[in-house]
Amino acid sequence: MGKAIIWTHSADADLSEAFLELLEQSKSIETTTRIITEIYESTSILADNPEIYKLDTLKENNKGNIRAYEKHTYRISYLVEKNAIYIIRVRYARKEPLEY
């Protein structure tokens, strides 16, 4: 059995904001729900294979435990710990890159 996937409050809020922005752009609840669901479910692979993606280059002073990947032009950053994976950030990838 893999590690637990834990969404931080910040990442959860980011995903909710992405839902609202995408809904406003697409005007389709079905499309928006499908994309957000796919983003959310894409994190499940991390439970068994957390090092599948590259280190997050936007994280200042990254000690090698924060990684990131893109899904549907959204960038998902996550923290790899011994017993869990923490989803820490979801951001539209075409916005100006922000270090954190």
PEBELTA-V565958 format. One record per residue. N is the residue number from 1. RES is the residue in one letter. SS is DSSP state (2 for helix, 1 for strand, 0 for the rest). Layout:
# PEBELTA-V565958
{{N | RES | SS} {N | RES | SS}}
This chain:
# PEBELTA-V565958
{{1 | M | 0} {2 | G | 0} {3 | K | 0} {4 | A | 1} {5 | I | 1} {6 | I | 1} {7 | W | 1} {8 | T | 0} {9 | H | 2} {10 | S | 2} {11 | A | 2} {12 | D | 2} {13 | A | 2} {14 | D | 2} {15 | L | 2} {16 | S | 2} {17 | E | 2} {18 | A | 2} {19 | F | 2} {20 | L | 2} {21 | E | 2} {22 | L | 2} {23 | L | 2} {24 | E | 2} {25 | Q | 2} {26 | S | 2} {27 | K | 0} {28 | S | 0} {29 | I | 2} {30 | E | 2} {31 | T | 2} {32 | T | 2} {33 | T | 2} {34 | R | 2} {35 | I | 2} {36 | I | 2} {37 | T | 2} {38 | E | 2} {39 | I | 2} {40 | Y | 2} {41 | E | 2} {42 | S | 2} {43 | T | 2} {44 | S | 2} {45 | I | 2} {46 | L | 2} {47 | A | 2} {48 | D | 0} {49 | N | 0} {50 | P | 2} {51 | E | 2} {52 | I | 2} {53 | Y | 0} {54 | K | 0} {55 | L | 1} {56 | D | 0} {57 | T | 0} {58 | L | 0} {59 | K | 0} {60 | E | 0} {61 | N | 0} {62 | N | 0} {63 | K | 0} {64 | G | 0} {65 | N | 0} {66 | I | 1} {67 | R | 1} {68 | A | 1} {69 | Y | 1} {70 | E | 1} {71 | K | 1} {72 | H | 0} {73 | T | 0} {74 | Y | 1} {75 | R | 1} {76 | I | 1} {77 | S | 1} {78 | Y | 1} {79 | L | 1} {80 | V | 1} {81 | E | 0} {82 | K | 0} {83 | N | 0} {84 | A | 1} {85 | I | 1} {86 | Y | 1} {87 | I | 1} {88 | I | 1} {89 | R | 1} {90 | V | 1} {91 | R | 1} {92 | Y | 1} {93 | A | 0} {94 | R | 0} {95 | K | 0} {96 | E | 0} {97 | P | 0} {98 | L | 0} {99 | E | 0} {100 | Y | 0}}
